[in-house]
Amino acid sequence: MPVTALDILQTTVRLTVGERAEPRPGQVALTALASNAMNVRGHAAAVAPTGSGKSYSLGAPAFERAALWGERVMISTESLTLQKQIFEKDFPRLAEATLQLTGEEVTFAVVKGTSNYIDPRKLTSTAALITGLDDGIRKTKDWQEALFRAKPTPEIMAALDGADFEALRKLVMWCFIQYDDENLVGDRHSCPIKVSEAEWRLVSASSAEAAGEKDHYYVPKAILAKERASAADIVIVNHTLLAIQAAKGINIVLGNRTYGHFDHLLIDEAHALPAEVRKQGASVISGGVLMSLIYKVDKLAANAGRWKTAGEHLADALDRELRQFLGGPTQKKVEKDDDPLGVVGVMLTSWVKDAQKLLKPAAESTNVRTMLDGKRTVQRCDELLEAIASCSKFRAGDARWVEVPEAPAGASRRSWAAANASPVNVAQKLLNNLYTIDRLTDEGAGADDETAPDADDVINLGVVAVSATLPEGFVHQAGLRTAVVEYASPFEDAYAGSCLFIPNGVPHMMALTTPGYSGRRKFDTAQHQKWAAEMARRLIEANGGSALLLAASARSGKFYVEQLRRQFPGLHIFSQWDGPTATSTVDDWKADPSSVLVGTRSLMTGLDAPGNTNSLVILDRIPRSPSNAQDDARAEDMISRGVDKFNAERFVYAGDAALLEAQAVGRLIRAAADRGMAAVLDPRLLKYKRSQFPGYAEATRQTYMKPLSAFGVKLSDEDTALGWLRARRGAPVAA
């Protein structure tokens, strides 16, 4: 019998767990689904809840296609953390199993964006700045001795642009060690030193400024990573790279000559890909953007005085033009025949091209720091020209709008009106730019050929999209020609033994509402913030800490941090706004089982903390985005395809919010032994009699309640919920 993906899955599970272990039923079913789709180069989509073993289920058919058919596979994840787990933990087991069964050694590699790797030119330039030496060829030992003796003079600190001297010195020392061994990855994720973006920026480079293979005596780590990927059977990337390709139609990974031909695309954490495509395809232009460019060019270019003065006048003129277009409201959609930039747009294009001419000497400078800054600023000019074109002219499938963003509290800077453009329906972009690619040939036709390819020159990839949660209508958003298959959670017992708490709003009517129309009261988010802070305090106290508090807005999140630190002086209250990086803050929280972590949307996804550290997850309210032009355009796109207005808006706004909600409460159960409480402090989720409390419309409420259905215990009474928490941890229950 020939070896199958299911055989590889079974052997991998036994290598991981024990010789008598068997894959979970969901793992088997998902592996078969993915394998069948790849066999026919078709599409498949599945919901595989946390704990389903998605990495093995996707990996087994990928290793089968590589070992038995000589086909190459690309797999993409949303987070670099999961990318690392797949590369360092999951795929080595799959490779071992495949080798045992087939005798074939399947290779795999990771590709990240260029700025994730140490750039040798930036590294030696920064080392020279710190030490006062030139950036010529030196042994690592010599660099490190000079770095050890270096002192943070005022001139050096001014040039570091906010970077911490001591952290940067340690980082640079580590970087040189990475270049002593070409087998070391030399990327940010492998760096053991806690550094902020300010420090990392001084040793890494964007694609525009990155050193080439012949630009430095060290071969850049990014190039070495690409070389490893070009020779690998399976390549692991992240959604950002796929999204740039889909949004801009540039073959940066699939159909790219450097990486070579691929036959299949597997998408883990697939729920995030459409939004990432919209993000990567977005453009914005404002007077503030112009002033930022003026600041950079003025530092790099000689004789830029007249250009600078013209730019300052253009920034004011653009702001007036956009505000005149708005006519009063703070946000307005741009119709098909409108040009919000008016005559200013033509002048802007000429002005930006003049900037590129002024920057040419800097971009070609023999001074490395000047040259890198020049190249980076030239890239900003290219992006600005693209933004001018996107915002001024209608493009099918894009939304355009003008807005005046709300200034942050306490901000003293001017609030500039901004023109925006973003893709709306990205399904066709994904289908055309990712799922089908041009055939690469030895003669040079294919990915870089400007002529339209014949049908025979286009390859349909096998595409499998999987996530723990997928929004309603995902396959239409993602351009997939299939239906979603849903698998049961392997943690059903854990959910059955855990509690969902949604407070009854009736006792809190006056605290949460204000007078509305026709004598009815309406929910007030400002009042809810104070109420939720007190409710969270009681829950955290009853649980003895060990909590994750997630806020729908940063303003509320920071308020909760302030309140909790005042109320619990003996408890560690961490927040996503602490520390050099969010990752280091999360690590500190995990290391202290009784501590509390507070954050917003960035912590609702990708956070994995099984065990007692996270036995209480609090979501303050449903994280629904306020009405905005981009999402309105998505709803209008659905209306144009026959969906009524209410359901179109529910699909977009409530659907996105429900997805975030599912991910937020999903932080609670990360292993079979986990038990705890998910508290969603949004009383509107419950069903009330008329006028009892201003709840959600029933269809919307059902959308929000679906992600909460798995919990075995459901409570709405506060005292009962507090008693449940105390009883769970063995604390005295209040009489």
Secondary structure, 3 states (H helix, E strand, C coil): CCCCHHHHHHHHHHHHCCCCCCCCHHHHHHHHHHHHHHHCCCEEEEECCCCCCHHHHHHHHHHHHHHHHCCCEEEEECCHHHHHHHHHHHHHHHHHHHHHHHCCCCCEEECCCHHHEECHHHHHHHHHHHHCCCCCCCCHHHHHHHHHHCCCCHHHHHHCCCCCHHHHHHHHHHHHHHHCCCCCCCEHHHCCCCCCHHHHCCCECCCCCCCCCCCCCCCCHHHHHHHHHHHCCEEEEEHHHHHHHHHHCCCCCCCCCCCCCCCEEEECCHHHHHHHHHHHCCEEEEHHHHHHHHHHHHHHCCCCHHHHHHHHHHHHHHHHHHHHHHCCCCEEECCCCCCCCHHHHHHHHHHHHHHHHHHHHHHCCCCHHHHHHHHHHHHHHHHHHHHHHHHHCCCCCEEEEEECCCCCCCCCCCCCCEEEEEECCCHHHHHHHHHEEECCCCCCCCCCCCCCCCHHHEEECEEEEEECCCCCCHHHHCCCCCCEEECCCCCHHHHHCCEEECCCCHHHHHHHEEECHHHCEEECHHHHHHHHHHHHHHHHHHHCCCEEEECCCHHHHHHHHHHHHHHCCCCCEEECCCCCCHHHHHHHHHHCCCCEEEECHHHCCCCCCCCHHHCEEEECCCCCCCCCHHHHHHHHHHHHCCCCHHHHHHHHHHHHHHHHHHHHHCCCCCCCCCCCEEEECCHHHCCCCCCCCCCCCHHHHHHHHHHHCCCCEEECCHHHHHHHHHHHCCCCCCC
